[in-house]
Amino acid sequence: MQASRFVETLKSELIALAELGDENAAAAARRIAVSLQGSLSLTLLSALGEAARELSPQIPEGRVEVRLVGQDPELIFIREEAETAPAVSDEAFTARISLRLPDALKRSVEDAAESEGVSANTWIVRVISQSVHGRGRRSGKRLTGFAES
């Protein structure tokens, strides 16, 4: 997607609207349009990011990401493999650890686990496993994975 095309269209419309007034208004509108160019690009990118965040939970087999190629955003579909939850019951775990959490964090963990239909223990094991073995990995100066804002 060429974001610059949309930004230029908005800029042109602002200038055309201002030219209905006198020369001072037209000159001011041209200066404002040039000044707004960066903000318009960022606003468009933010709107695309929000749209991707709203769509992703509705897609069971993947998610939508916004990536920048140069200065142009691209909407990319990322197919995710179904996460395999541990198929064992809590009794089959062999190691035990005591973990103290602030009440607010504990409630957040319980809410997240409930929304996924698993126990808090299973949810915590999955998140720790992904953190240790999964999604974001650092290699030298590169970090691979994904981010949400």
Steps between C-alpha positions, in 0.01 A plus 500: 500500500639837407424721799651798321212486248244550779705770670541687170125478436422651842764768446356589157147519638610734779677728252202498260265587784721789615524641148133592529622784722754771422868450413606527867267214596627287211865563594428416865321180397797391286736551795264314736460214252877454473531514881226241547647247257693305767208504745262377232731207421527404866124531550438273201750248636332513843159440341633198311661364817175536692307330219748211505464467878121493471501244219759260640289353783226424246733284289537161669790374290723807506535873543542817296815709536595840363855512368688793354678459171690824464235751598208296369296275729400149398230286658635148539308188603704277731376144525557360846522137581253396765667518837508167666410529863659247730286189467576392853313580815648717773582183695745380231738793545813392683653832611337738743569869556348760730428828330384815675313750287335833568121455524438704184742284297347180640154617392636586153654152467174337610300713256736416212489129584121504526466675164707219343308231686800362691615498860723778630780244543472382138493860378811592703686188378411588138612863536828403667562235234440750219727750670781251544466305175284701274390814335760769566861390467812714506787423267787744538349842436183364337177424679253281316139449590204736514386795705170652591437857599 
